[in-house]
């Protein structure tokens, strides 16, 4: 097992009444907040009103930046930074899902030092300070509520990339499963795919870490256990609770300790390009790419895939193909797409466009390196 440092400073409040603790946490840092929100669901279902009522009752002023879209873009982050400057805010509240939270993370490090958002993403500028960030989660999927990572896309440069920096850890996150009862079936499916993919990315990282392997697989099995019931009963609080914690554990470092890198992330790098080109929901891109990635790399990572199958099933004689099929069958059972054709992008021109962008941007993993031959084989399978 590799040497490692386990560090996660996020204070997490979980449960039905967790949001009541928000004002006390905010008042430790000031009395004026910038609230970032998405396309309107937080207002539709009353979450925005509940949060702002709490703020007003506690004497906390607020301004809102709304309209952040799924697959967040650099322009929204830049505009939110400008609003933060105009209003001289003390803290940021991200009220939403992964896109809102990732945008808020970048605003939290760009605003106080006046740095350019995209330069931070490209690591040509280093974060030097932050403004306190608080998260109120409304969509269980990415796990960004308890880590220091963010993803952003730039259509001008044709890139969708990630950044990890300790200054982007939220001060506190508030997880009320009731806030996810309104999430529709398609988004719930996408969230389940995403958290499974995060667990797999951790598993395929470099390094011998048997306990982390088992934790990653336990997280996958947990999702496979509750998913059928949840998709039939989207308003079940207990099942939503399980998914919410499941998604958080998949990306808060728990499954990553003892490895030389904190995940491979090659499949995410590939999948991001599909979202970049066609604004495809992130989860759908992962169910399309992950099985194909395993099939193409099966000779290079055969032992890891075999061990994955053994941990998932207890079957010591399971094959590589049977292991990969576990994921294909599960994705199929929850109506997740397994091909570009399934999302209306099966024409030759679509695959040619994607392959061209892969070859231009060279997406790869932190552990398992990808090249043009890999891209060409993967594109044939999706």
Secondary structure as GFF3:
##gff-version 3
##sequence-region A 1 382
A	DSSP	beta_strand	11	14	.	.	.	ID=ss1
A	DSSP	three_ten_helix	18	21	.	.	.	ID=ss2
A	DSSP	alpha_helix	22	26	.	.	.	ID=ss3
A	DSSP	beta_strand	32	36	.	.	.	ID=ss4
A	DSSP	alpha_helix	41	44	.	.	.	ID=ss5
A	DSSP	alpha_helix	47	57	.	.	.	ID=ss6
A	DSSP	beta_strand	61	65	.	.	.	ID=ss7
A	DSSP	alpha_helix	74	87	.	.	.	ID=ss8
A	DSSP	beta_strand	91	96	.	.	.	ID=ss9
A	DSSP	alpha_helix	98	110	.	.	.	ID=ss10
A	DSSP	alpha_helix	117	121	.	.	.	ID=ss11
A	DSSP	beta_strand	132	137	.	.	.	ID=ss12
A	DSSP	three_ten_helix	144	146	.	.	.	ID=ss13
A	DSSP	beta_strand	149	154	.	.	.	ID=ss14
A	DSSP	beta_strand	159	164	.	.	.	ID=ss15
A	DSSP	three_ten_helix	166	168	.	.	.	ID=ss16
A	DSSP	beta_strand	172	175	.	.	.	ID=ss17
A	DSSP	three_ten_helix	177	180	.	.	.	ID=ss18
A	DSSP	alpha_helix	185	203	.	.	.	ID=ss19
A	DSSP	alpha_helix	210	232	.	.	.	ID=ss20
A	DSSP	alpha_helix	237	250	.	.	.	ID=ss21
A	DSSP	alpha_helix	266	278	.	.	.	ID=ss22
A	DSSP	alpha_helix	282	296	.	.	.	ID=ss23
A	DSSP	alpha_helix	302	313	.	.	.	ID=ss24
A	DSSP	alpha_helix	320	333	.	.	.	ID=ss25
A	DSSP	three_ten_helix	341	343	.	.	.	ID=ss26
A	DSSP	alpha_helix	348	361	.	.	.	ID=ss27
A	DSSP	alpha_helix	372	381	.	.	.	ID=ss28
###
